Amino acid sequence: MRILKDEHMPARISIGDEVNLLKLHTVLDNMGDFNKVTKEDKWEIVAVKFGHDNRDAESLKLTHIKYLDLFEWYFHVMKDKVKLSKKERKGNSGMCRS
């Protein structure tokens, strides 16, 4: 995780408040996902649901990009690998072994 090596933890938005990354992920997940919230320009709503002023919307968006994008990408890649591995094992289970 070299990408996060130089980042401050816990994550903070520009005004210095700590950001609960799990809560940010959950709020976005309940509203669709990062792409949907961004496409529909709902980051101000995210900020308010997160308990912040709507002026913190851009900081929360950047926090997601900086801290959560990599983890979400990795999660989806690993989930796909597990599915593929299960399919391969299932496909090989019917083969005769000598």
DSSP file (Angstrom, degrees, kcal/mol; ACC not computed):
  #  RESIDUE AA STRUCTURE BP1 BP2  ACC     N-H-->O    O-->H-N    N-H-->O    O-->H-N    TCO  KAPPA ALPHA  PHI   PSI    X-CA   Y-CA   Z-CA
    1    1 A M    >>        0   0    0      0, 0.0     3,-1.3     0, 0.0     4,-0.6   0.000 360.0 360.0 360.0  46.4    0.0    0.0    0.0
    2    2 A R  G >4  +     0   0    0      1,-0.3     3,-1.1     2,-0.2     4,-0.5   0.803 360.0  70.3 -54.5 -32.3    2.8    2.4   -0.9
    3    3 A I  G 34 S+     0   0    0      1,-0.3     3,-0.3     2,-0.1    -1,-0.3   0.863 104.9  38.6 -57.5 -38.3    0.1    4.9   -2.2
    4    4 A L  G X4 S+     0   0    0     -3,-1.3     3,-1.6     1,-0.2    -1,-0.3   0.476  87.4  99.9 -92.0  -2.2   -1.1    5.6    1.4
    5    5 A K  T << S+     0   0    0     -3,-1.1    -1,-0.2    -4,-0.6    -2,-0.1   0.874  89.9  36.9 -54.0 -43.3    2.3    5.5    3.0
    6    6 A D  T 3  S+     0   0    0     -4,-0.5    -1,-0.3    -3,-0.3     2,-0.2   0.413  96.4 105.4 -92.5   2.2    2.7    9.3    3.1
    7    7 A E  S <  S-     0   0    0     -3,-1.6     2,-0.3     1,-0.1     4,-0.0  -0.518  75.7-109.7 -83.8 151.4   -1.0   10.1    3.9
    8    8 A H        -     0   0    0     -2,-0.2     4,-0.2     4,-0.1    -1,-0.1  -0.591  37.2-124.3 -78.6 136.9   -2.2   11.1    7.3
    9    9 A M  S    S+     0   0    0     -2,-0.3     2,-0.2     2,-0.1     9,-0.0  -0.999  91.4  42.1-127.3 135.1   -4.2    8.7    9.2
   10   10 A P  S    S-     0   0    0      0, 0.0    10,-0.1     0, 0.0    -2,-0.0   0.549 103.7-114.0 -70.9 161.2   -6.8    9.0   10.3
   11   11 A A        -     0   0    0      8,-0.4     8,-2.8    -2,-0.2     2,-0.4  -0.320  36.2-166.8 -62.5 144.0   -8.1   10.8    7.3
   12   12 A R  B     -A   18   0A   0      6,-0.3     6,-0.2    -4,-0.2     2,-0.2  -0.980  15.3-132.2-133.5 146.6   -9.0   14.5    7.8
   13   13 A I    >   -     0   0    0      4,-2.3     3,-3.1    -2,-0.4     4,-0.1  -0.482  46.8 -85.6 -90.2 172.7  -10.9   16.9    5.7
   14   14 A S  T 3  S+     0   0    0      1,-0.3    -1,-0.1    -2,-0.2    42,-0.0   0.737 127.1  56.5 -54.5 -30.2   -9.6   20.4    5.1
   15   15 A I  T 3  S-     0   0    0      2,-0.1    -1,-0.3     1,-0.0    41,-0.0   0.473 120.0-106.4 -83.9   1.6  -11.0   21.9    8.2
   16   16 A G  S <  S+     0   0    0     -3,-3.1     2,-0.2     1,-0.3    -2,-0.1   0.367  71.7 141.0  96.2  -4.8   -9.1   19.3   10.3
   17   17 A D        -     0   0    0      1,-0.1    -4,-2.3    -4,-0.1    -1,-0.3  -0.498  56.0-113.1 -71.7 138.2  -12.0   17.1   11.3
   18   18 A E  B     -A   12   0A   0     -6,-0.2     2,-0.5    -2,-0.2    -6,-0.3  -0.413  26.7-139.4 -66.9 146.5  -11.4   13.4   11.3
   19   19 A V        -     0   0    0     -8,-2.8     2,-1.0    -2,-0.1    -8,-0.4  -0.949   5.0-139.2-112.4 123.2  -13.3   11.4    8.7
   20   20 A N     >  -     0   0    0     -2,-0.5     4,-2.4     1,-0.2     5,-0.2  -0.715  17.0-163.7 -78.5 104.1  -14.8    8.1    9.6
   21   21 A L  H  > S+     0   0    0     -2,-1.0     4,-2.5     1,-0.2    -1,-0.2   0.842  85.7  53.3 -64.7 -34.7  -14.0    6.2    6.4
   22   22 A L  H  > S+     0   0    0      2,-0.2     4,-2.6     1,-0.2    -1,-0.2   0.922 110.2  47.8 -65.1 -42.6  -16.4    3.4    7.1
   23   23 A K  H  > S+     0   0    0      2,-0.2     4,-2.9     1,-0.2     5,-0.2   0.912 111.4  50.8 -64.1 -41.7  -19.2    5.8    7.6
   24   24 A L  H  X S+     0   0    0     -4,-2.4     4,-2.3     1,-0.2    -2,-0.2   0.932 111.9  47.2 -61.3 -45.0  -18.3    7.6    4.4
   25   25 A H  H  X S+     0   0    0     -4,-2.5     4,-2.8     1,-0.2    -2,-0.2   0.917 113.1  49.4 -60.5 -43.8  -18.3    4.3    2.5
   26   26 A T  H  X S+     0   0    0     -4,-2.6     4,-2.4     2,-0.2    -2,-0.2   0.912 109.6  50.3 -65.4 -43.6  -21.7    3.4    4.1
   27   27 A V  H  X S+     0   0    0     -4,-2.9     4,-1.1     1,-0.2    -1,-0.2   0.939 114.6  44.6 -59.9 -46.3  -23.3    6.7    3.2
   28   28 A L  H >< S+     0   0    0     -4,-2.3     3,-0.5    -5,-0.2     4,-0.4   0.911 111.4  53.0 -64.5 -41.5  -22.1    6.4   -0.4
   29   29 A D  H >< S+     0   0    0     -4,-2.8     3,-1.0     1,-0.2    -1,-0.2   0.890 107.9  51.0 -61.2 -39.9  -23.2    2.8   -0.6
   30   30 A N  H 3< S+     0   0    0     -4,-2.4    -1,-0.2     1,-0.2    -2,-0.2   0.737 111.7  48.1 -69.4 -22.4  -26.7    3.7    0.6
   31   31 A M  T << S-     0   0    0     -4,-1.1     2,-0.5    -3,-0.5    -1,-0.2   0.378 129.6 -91.8 -97.6   3.6  -26.9    6.4   -2.1
   32   32 A G  S <  S-     0   0    0     -3,-1.0     2,-0.3    -4,-0.4     3,-0.1  -0.807  71.9 -59.7 125.5 -89.3  -25.7    4.1   -4.8
   33   33 A D     >  -     0   0    0     -2,-0.5     4,-2.6     1,-0.1     5,-0.3  -0.953  58.1 -73.9-173.1-178.9  -21.9    4.4   -5.1
   34   34 A F  H  > S+     0   0    0     -2,-0.3     4,-2.5     1,-0.2     5,-0.2   0.919 126.9  49.1 -56.1 -47.8  -19.2    7.0   -5.7
   35   35 A N  H  > S+     0   0    0      1,-0.2     4,-3.0     2,-0.2    -1,-0.2   0.901 112.4  47.0 -62.9 -42.0  -19.9    7.2   -9.5
   36   36 A K  H  > S+     0   0    0      2,-0.2     4,-2.6     1,-0.2    -1,-0.2   0.933 113.1  48.4 -65.9 -45.7  -23.6    7.7   -9.0
   37   37 A V  H  <>S+     0   0    0     -4,-2.6     5,-2.9     1,-0.2     6,-0.3   0.900 116.0  44.8 -61.7 -40.3  -23.2   10.3   -6.4
   38   38 A T  H ><5S+     0   0    0     -4,-2.5     3,-1.2    -5,-0.3    -2,-0.2   0.937 113.5  48.7 -69.2 -46.9  -20.6   12.1   -8.5
   39   39 A K  H 3<5S+     0   0    0     -4,-3.0    -2,-0.2     1,-0.3    -1,-0.2   0.886 116.5  42.8 -60.2 -39.8  -22.7   11.8  -11.7
   40   40 A E  T 3<5S-     0   0    0     -4,-2.6    -1,-0.3    -5,-0.2    -2,-0.2   0.357 109.8-125.2 -90.5   6.1  -25.8   13.1  -10.0
   41   41 A D  T < 5 +     0   0    0     -3,-1.2     3,-0.2    -4,-0.1    -3,-0.2   0.922  61.2 143.4  52.0  54.2  -23.8   15.8   -8.2
   42   42 A K     >< +     0   0    0     -5,-2.9     4,-1.9     1,-0.2     3,-0.3   0.092  24.4 113.0-110.3  21.7  -25.0   14.8   -4.7
   43   43 A W  H  > S+     0   0    0     -6,-0.3     4,-2.4     1,-0.2    -1,-0.2   0.815  75.0  57.7 -66.6 -29.1  -21.8   15.4   -2.7
   44   44 A E  H  > S+     0   0    0     -3,-0.2     4,-2.1     2,-0.2    -1,-0.2   0.892 106.3  49.7 -66.0 -37.2  -23.5   18.2   -0.8
   45   45 A I  H  > S+     0   0    0     -3,-0.3     4,-2.8     2,-0.2     5,-0.2   0.903 109.0  52.5 -65.2 -40.9  -26.1   15.7    0.3
   46   46 A V  H  X S+     0   0    0     -4,-1.9     4,-2.1     1,-0.2    -2,-0.2   0.932 108.2  51.2 -58.4 -46.2  -23.3   13.3    1.4
   47   47 A A  H  <>S+     0   0    0     -4,-2.4     5,-3.1     1,-0.2     4,-0.3   0.915 112.1  45.7 -59.0 -44.6  -21.7   16.1    3.5
   48   48 A V  H ><5S+     0   0    0     -4,-2.1     3,-1.5     1,-0.2    -1,-0.2   0.922 113.3  48.9 -66.7 -44.0  -25.0   16.8    5.2
   49   49 A K  H 3<5S+     0   0    0     -4,-2.8    -1,-0.2     1,-0.3    -2,-0.2   0.807 108.0  56.5 -63.3 -28.2  -25.7   13.1    5.9
   50   50 A F  T 3<5S-     0   0    0     -4,-2.1    -1,-0.3    -5,-0.2    -2,-0.2   0.541 124.4-106.5 -80.1  -7.6  -22.2   12.8    7.2
   51   51 A G  T < 5S+     0   0    0     -3,-1.5     2,-0.2     1,-0.3    -3,-0.2   0.683  82.8 113.0  90.7  19.3  -22.9   15.6    9.7
   52   52 A H  S   <S-     0   0    0     -5,-3.1    -1,-0.3    -6,-0.2     2,-0.1  -0.698  74.8 -87.8-116.7 170.0  -21.0   18.3    8.0
   53   53 A D    >   -     0   0    0     -2,-0.2     3,-2.3     1,-0.1     4,-0.1  -0.452  40.1-115.0 -70.8 149.7  -21.7   21.5    6.3
   54   54 A N  G >  S+     0   0    0      1,-0.3     3,-1.4     2,-0.2     4,-0.2   0.698 113.2  72.7 -63.6 -15.8  -22.5   21.2    2.5
   55   55 A R  G 3  S+     0   0    0      1,-0.3     3,-0.4     2,-0.1     4,-0.3   0.659  87.4  63.8 -70.3 -14.5  -19.3   23.3    1.9
   56   56 A D  G <> S+     0   0    0     -3,-2.3     4,-2.3     1,-0.2    -1,-0.3   0.388  73.3 101.2 -86.9   3.7  -17.3   20.2    3.0
   57   57 A A  H <> S+     0   0    0     -3,-1.4     4,-2.3     1,-0.2    -1,-0.2   0.916  80.8  46.0 -57.0 -49.2  -18.7   18.2    0.0
   58   58 A E  H  > S+     0   0    0     -3,-0.4     4,-2.5     1,-0.2    -1,-0.2   0.879 111.5  52.6 -65.2 -37.4  -15.5   18.6   -2.2
   59   59 A S  H  > S+     0   0    0     -4,-0.3     4,-2.1     2,-0.2    -1,-0.2   0.895 110.2  48.1 -64.6 -39.5  -13.3   17.7    0.7
   60   60 A L  H  X S+     0   0    0     -4,-2.3     4,-2.3     2,-0.2    -2,-0.2   0.895 110.8  51.3 -67.7 -39.1  -15.3   14.5    1.4
   61   61 A K  H  X S+     0   0    0     -4,-2.3     4,-2.2    -5,-0.2    -2,-0.2   0.934 112.0  46.3 -61.4 -46.0  -15.1   13.6   -2.3
   62   62 A L  H  X S+     0   0    0     -4,-2.5     4,-2.7     1,-0.2    -2,-0.2   0.856 109.5  55.1 -66.1 -34.7  -11.4   14.1   -2.4
   63   63 A T  H  X>S+     0   0    0     -4,-2.1     4,-2.6     2,-0.2     5,-0.6   0.913 107.9  49.5 -63.6 -42.0  -11.0   12.1    0.9
   64   64 A H  I  X>S+     0   0    0     -4,-2.3     4,-1.9     2,-0.2     5,-1.8   0.943 113.1  46.2 -60.6 -47.4  -12.9    9.2   -0.8
   65   65 A I  I  <5S+     0   0    0     -4,-2.2     5,-0.3     1,-0.2    -2,-0.2   0.915 116.6  45.2 -60.9 -43.3  -10.6    9.4   -3.9
   66   66 A K  I  <5S+     0   0    0     -4,-2.7    -1,-0.2    -5,-0.2    -2,-0.2   0.864 131.3  14.5 -71.4 -38.5   -7.5    9.6   -1.7
   67   67 A Y  I  X5S+     0   0    0     -4,-2.6     4,-0.5    -5,-0.2    -3,-0.2   0.788 128.2  36.8-111.4 -35.6   -8.3    6.8    0.8
   68   68 A L  I  X<S+     0   0    0     -4,-1.9     4,-2.8    -5,-0.6     5,-0.3   0.766  95.9  72.5-100.0 -27.1  -11.2    4.6   -0.4
   69   69 A D  H  ><S+     0   0    0     -5,-1.8     4,-2.6     1,-0.2     5,-0.2   0.925 101.0  47.5 -55.2 -46.9  -10.9    4.2   -4.1
   70   70 A L  H  > S+     0   0    0     -5,-0.3     4,-2.5     1,-0.2    -1,-0.2   0.913 113.3  47.7 -62.3 -43.9   -7.9    1.9   -3.8
   71   71 A F  H  X S+     0   0    0     -4,-0.5     4,-2.5     2,-0.2    -1,-0.2   0.910 112.8  48.2 -65.7 -41.9   -9.5   -0.3   -1.1
   72   72 A E  H  X S+     0   0    0     -4,-2.8     4,-2.3     2,-0.2    -2,-0.2   0.911 112.1  49.5 -65.2 -41.6  -12.7   -0.6   -3.1
   73   73 A W  H  X S+     0   0    0     -4,-2.6     4,-2.4    -5,-0.3    -2,-0.2   0.943 112.3  47.8 -59.9 -48.0  -10.8   -1.5   -6.3
   74   74 A Y  H  X S+     0   0    0     -4,-2.5     4,-2.7     1,-0.2     5,-0.2   0.903 110.1  52.7 -61.4 -42.6   -8.8   -4.1   -4.4
   75   75 A F  H  X S+     0   0    0     -4,-2.5     4,-2.4     1,-0.2    -1,-0.2   0.926 111.2  45.9 -58.8 -46.4  -12.0   -5.6   -2.8
   76   76 A H  H  X S+     0   0    0     -4,-2.3     4,-2.2     2,-0.2    -1,-0.2   0.885 112.5  50.6 -67.6 -38.2  -13.7   -6.0   -6.2
   77   77 A V  H  X S+     0   0    0     -4,-2.4     4,-2.1     2,-0.2    -2,-0.2   0.938 113.3  45.2 -63.0 -46.1  -10.6   -7.5   -7.8
   78   78 A M  H  X S+     0   0    0     -4,-2.7     4,-2.3     1,-0.2    -2,-0.2   0.884 110.9  53.4 -66.9 -37.6  -10.2  -10.0   -4.9
   79   79 A K  H  X S+     0   0    0     -4,-2.4     4,-2.1    -5,-0.2    -1,-0.2   0.905 109.9  48.3 -62.5 -41.4  -13.9  -10.8   -5.0
   80   80 A D  H  X S+     0   0    0     -4,-2.2     4,-2.4     2,-0.2    -1,-0.2   0.880 109.6  52.8 -66.3 -37.8  -13.7  -11.6   -8.7
   81   81 A K  H  X S+     0   0    0     -4,-2.1     4,-2.6     2,-0.2    -2,-0.2   0.907 108.9  49.3 -63.8 -41.3  -10.6  -13.8   -8.2
   82   82 A V  H  X S+     0   0    0     -4,-2.3     4,-2.5     2,-0.2    -2,-0.2   0.923 111.3  49.4 -64.5 -43.8  -12.5  -15.8   -5.5
   83   83 A K  H  X S+     0   0    0     -4,-2.1     4,-2.2     1,-0.2    -2,-0.2   0.924 112.8  47.4 -60.4 -44.5  -15.5  -16.3   -7.9
   84   84 A L  H  X S+     0   0    0     -4,-2.4     4,-2.5     1,-0.2    -2,-0.2   0.907 111.1  51.2 -63.7 -42.6  -13.2  -17.4  -10.7
   85   85 A S  H  X S+     0   0    0     -4,-2.6     4,-2.5     1,-0.2    -1,-0.2   0.903 109.7  49.7 -62.5 -41.8  -11.3  -19.7   -8.4
   86   86 A K  H  X S+     0   0    0     -4,-2.5     4,-2.5     2,-0.2    -1,-0.2   0.899 111.0  49.7 -64.4 -40.4  -14.6  -21.3   -7.2
   87   87 A K  H  X S+     0   0    0     -4,-2.2     4,-2.5     2,-0.2    -2,-0.2   0.910 111.0  49.6 -64.2 -41.9  -15.7  -21.8  -10.9
   88   88 A E  H  X S+     0   0    0     -4,-2.5     4,-1.8     2,-0.2    -2,-0.2   0.916 112.3  47.0 -64.1 -42.6  -12.4  -23.4  -11.8
   89   89 A R  H  X S+     0   0    0     -4,-2.5     4,-1.1     2,-0.2    -2,-0.2   0.907 112.8  49.4 -65.0 -40.3  -12.6  -25.8   -8.8
   90   90 A K  H  < S+     0   0    0     -4,-2.5     4,-0.5     1,-0.2     3,-0.3   0.895 111.5  49.2 -65.0 -39.8  -16.2  -26.6   -9.6
   91   91 A G  H  < S+     0   0    0     -4,-2.5     3,-0.4     1,-0.2    -1,-0.2   0.822 113.9  45.9 -68.4 -31.1  -15.3  -27.2  -13.3
   92   92 A N  H >< S+     0   0    0     -4,-1.8     3,-1.2     1,-0.2    -1,-0.2   0.601  93.1  80.4 -87.0 -12.2  -12.4  -29.5  -12.2
   93   93 A S  T 3< S+     0   0    0     -4,-1.1    -1,-0.2    -3,-0.3    -2,-0.2   0.773  90.3  52.6 -67.8 -24.6  -14.4  -31.5   -9.7
   94   94 A G  T 3  S+     0   0    0     -4,-0.5    -1,-0.3    -3,-0.4     2,-0.2   0.520  87.1 105.2 -88.3  -5.0  -16.0  -33.7  -12.3
   95   95 A M  S <  S-     0   0    0     -3,-1.2     2,-0.2    -4,-0.1    -3,-0.0  -0.505  74.9-115.9 -79.1 144.3  -12.7  -34.7  -13.9
   96   96 A C        -     0   0    0     -2,-0.2     2,-0.4     2,-0.0    -1,-0.1  -0.540  24.7-145.5 -75.3 140.8  -11.2  -38.1  -13.3
   97   97 A R              0   0    0     -2,-0.2    -1,-0.0     1,-0.1     0, 0.0  -0.890 360.0 360.0-106.7 139.6   -8.0  -38.3  -11.4
   98   98 A S              0   0    0     -2,-0.4    -1,-0.1     0, 0.0    -2,-0.0   0.454 360.0 360.0-108.5 360.0   -5.5  -40.9  -12.3
